[in-house]
Amino acid sequence: MKLGAIALAAAAIAGLAAPAVQAQEQFFPLLVYRTGQFAPLGIPWADGKQDYLKLVNARGGINGVKIAFEECETAYDTAKGVECYERLNKIAFEECETAYDTAKGVECYERLKGRPGGTASFDTQSTGITFAVSDKAPGDKATIVTTGYGLSQSADGRVFEWNFPLMGTYWTAADAMVQDILKKEKGNLKGKKIALVYHDSPYGKEPIPLLQKRAAKDGFELLLLPVTPPGVEQKSTWLQVRQQRPDYVLLWSAGVMTPAALREAQATNYARDKIYGIWWAGSDHDVKDIGAGAKGYNVMTIHNTAERDKVHDDVKAQLYDKGQGTAKDASELGAMAHTRGMMISMLQVEAVRAAQEKFGKGKVMTSEQVRWGLENLNLTQERLNELGFGKIMRAVKTSCDNHMGTDWTRVAQWDGGGWKVVSDWYQADKSVTEPLIKEYGEKYAKEKNLKVRSCN
């Protein structure tokens, strides 16, 4: 006997009306780090993800399908992250043993009746966790969305069928940094030194292959300066910066490491306008307490996440004005990390919507169907305007072989009190990035004994 039948039978025996069957919900697993070394970045990022999902529900859901979500705290720890992935990936399909016993059946029904019916994609919020779960994803049929982080070579959809580094990778960001420096140096970097000060982890090491290619192409010397996590102590690193006098510093940090680096740069009198941070080193919390001491510091943005748009007004009106916002108050709205969190949730929601267009509007999508939606995203500028993201993003389109979409970025600079966009739009130089993606993608496939798909 099926679970629903047991519940109906139990209700009939008791002389009660049968309980109403609740509509299924689309489940969004939320891996977060509200604690640990990266919490200053992780908290607004997690708040932004939740706020957008709440906004979609306030608007009626995804073609009427409401969203359920659950957070799981990773503390940016890979082992904890894998545990969260394992638990949340099964939550929508949880079994409950009845032993063909009516009482147990009713108990199971009450516990499971509100469970969501389909799992959307995972935003792991960690490059290390992404490395760990990417091997599991194909077997688990779990989509991994890593907007602006993760494995840079996973842009190759021929190899990474279940990974989607939407809108940019660490290779595209590093390439754009070099392009902006080239512009400042009037197109000539020969004889220049560029130092990479990086978190000594998979996250911090990601840009190295790209920067080595650019150094060979553009003729600059690349200095690699690892920082032991969590990155609070950096005096020896910045002593090397003072001794070797690089012309520019690229900062691959997040959380507590970022303000520590900026304070050391200030103490050693290294010009902050010669420092470029990756987008995760551009949280408002990183610079507010330093204020004028961080003036001139540059960070890359994913598309244009330093901008405000209509979605911020909608979240304030629909959530914060009604006391339903996730952050402590509406002052968080417009912070870059919070905006990126909303953007990531929006991309995941629109993937579900795209899947519904093919597999059935108003239905809960399976993981396989969500994967199809992610691989067939086509967010036009008109659609982004409708969603309230038109100023924040440019059009994004994915395909079988391109799981990244379009990698626009800009440079924002801290003026002592806020972020100001100071550059035109950049895209990575495909003559550098595409061969690297193909090389590392095919190397990964060989190591993991994966078949390279044909996308013709």
PyMOL commands that set and color helices and strands:
alter all, ss='L'
color gray80, all
select helices_A, chain A and resi 3-13+39-58+78-93+102-112+127-134+137-140+152-155+170-184+202-205+208-218+235-244+257-267+272-274+279-281+284-287+291-294+310-318+320-322+330-332+336-359+367-375+381-387+430-448
alter helices_A, ss='H'
color red, helices_A
select strands_A, chain A and resi 26-32+67-73+118-119+144-145+163-164+193-199+221-227+248-252+275-277+298-302+378-379+396-397+409-414+419-421
alter strands_A, ss='S'
color yellow, strands_A
deselect
rebuild
show_as cartoon
